[in-house]
Amino acid sequence: MDDLTALARQQLDDAKADPHGRSARLFLHDGPLRQTVIALVGGASLDEHVSPPAGSMQILHGHVQITTDHGKQDMIAGQVAQIPREKHGVTAVENSAVLLTSVTHVDGM
């Protein structure tokens, strides 16, 4: 069993020490299911990328902004949302840690 609070704290510490201001740890890998804690220092971002077939993002700490061609969505600690199905980027408005849950393969997709 993993402790999300401890994982978020450790990844934030690692992100603060990283020259790009980010850190991630895949802690659950079960077939197509993946869960990763990602930390970003304020102002750091994940460049635009393609979404997995299914997934969600839960904000464990801080405030992030998800950007797509159709606009921006702000998320704060405690919120969870489906990952956009289109290309998107993520920027930390402040030091943040998120739980990314993704499914890498869905039959028929």
C-alpha positions as CSV (number, residue, x, y, z in Angstrom):
1,M,0.0,0.0,0.0
2,D,1.3,3.5,-0.9
3,D,0.8,6.7,1.1
4,L,-0.3,9.4,-1.4
5,T,0.5,12.2,1.0
6,A,4.1,11.0,1.5
7,L,4.5,10.3,-2.3
8,A,3.3,13.9,-3.1
9,R,5.6,15.4,-0.5
10,Q,8.6,13.4,-1.8
11,Q,7.9,14.3,-5.5
12,L,7.5,18.0,-4.6
13,D,10.9,17.8,-2.8
14,D,12.4,16.1,-5.9
15,A,10.8,18.7,-8.3
16,K,12.3,21.6,-6.3
17,A,15.7,20.0,-6.8
18,D,15.1,19.3,-10.5
19,P,16.4,21.9,-13.0
20,H,13.1,21.6,-14.9
21,G,11.0,21.8,-11.8
22,R,9.2,18.5,-12.2
23,S,9.3,15.0,-10.9
24,A,7.1,11.9,-11.3
25,R,6.8,8.4,-9.8
26,L,4.8,5.6,-11.3
27,F,3.7,3.7,-8.2
28,L,1.0,1.3,-9.5
29,H,1.3,-0.6,-12.8
30,D,-1.4,-3.3,-13.3
31,G,-1.9,-4.4,-16.9
32,P,-3.1,-1.3,-18.7
33,L,-3.7,0.7,-15.5
34,R,-1.1,3.2,-14.3
35,Q,-1.1,5.5,-11.4
36,T,1.6,8.2,-11.2
37,V,2.2,11.1,-8.8
38,I,3.5,14.1,-10.7
39,A,4.9,17.2,-9.0
40,L,5.6,20.5,-10.6
41,V,7.0,23.7,-9.0
42,G,5.1,26.9,-9.7
43,G,5.5,27.9,-13.3
44,A,6.8,24.5,-14.5
45,S,4.8,22.7,-17.1
46,L,4.3,19.5,-19.0
47,D,4.4,20.2,-22.7
48,E,1.4,19.4,-24.9
49,H,0.9,15.7,-25.2
50,V,-1.6,13.1,-26.4
51,S,-4.0,11.6,-23.9
52,P,-4.2,7.9,-23.1
53,P,-7.5,6.1,-24.0
54,A,-8.9,6.8,-20.5
55,G,-7.7,8.7,-17.5
56,S,-8.2,11.2,-14.7
57,M,-6.2,13.7,-12.8
58,Q,-6.7,14.4,-9.1
59,I,-5.0,17.4,-7.6
60,L,-3.4,16.4,-4.3
61,H,-1.7,19.7,-3.6
62,G,-1.7,23.1,-5.2
63,H,-3.2,24.6,-8.3
64,V,-2.7,23.6,-12.0
65,Q,-4.0,24.7,-15.3
66,I,-4.8,22.3,-18.1
67,T,-4.6,23.9,-21.6
68,T,-6.2,22.6,-24.8
69,D,-7.0,24.2,-28.2
70,H,-10.4,24.9,-26.7
71,G,-9.4,26.8,-23.6
72,K,-8.0,26.4,-20.1
73,Q,-9.3,24.6,-17.0
74,D,-8.0,25.5,-13.6
75,M,-7.9,22.7,-10.9
76,I,-7.1,23.0,-7.2
77,A,-6.4,20.6,-4.4
78,G,-9.2,18.1,-3.9
79,Q,-10.6,18.3,-7.4
80,V,-10.6,15.4,-9.9
81,A,-11.5,15.5,-13.6
82,Q,-11.3,13.3,-16.7
83,I,-8.2,14.0,-18.7
84,P,-9.0,15.8,-22.0
85,R,-9.2,13.4,-24.9
86,E,-7.4,16.0,-27.1
87,K,-3.8,17.2,-26.9
88,H,-3.2,19.2,-23.8
89,G,-0.5,20.7,-21.6
90,V,-0.4,21.2,-17.8
91,T,1.2,24.2,-16.0
92,A,1.6,24.5,-12.2
93,V,0.2,27.9,-11.0
94,E,1.8,27.1,-7.7
95,N,3.8,24.2,-6.3
96,S,1.5,21.2,-7.1
97,A,1.2,17.5,-6.9
98,V,-1.3,15.5,-9.0
99,L,-2.4,11.9,-9.1
100,L,-2.6,10.8,-12.8
101,T,-4.6,7.6,-13.3
102,S,-4.4,6.3,-16.9
103,V,-5.5,3.3,-18.8
104,T,-3.1,2.7,-21.7
105,H,-5.2,0.3,-23.6
106,V,-8.9,-0.3,-24.0
107,D,-10.2,-3.2,-26.2
108,G,-11.7,-1.9,-29.4
109,M,-9.8,1.5,-29.2
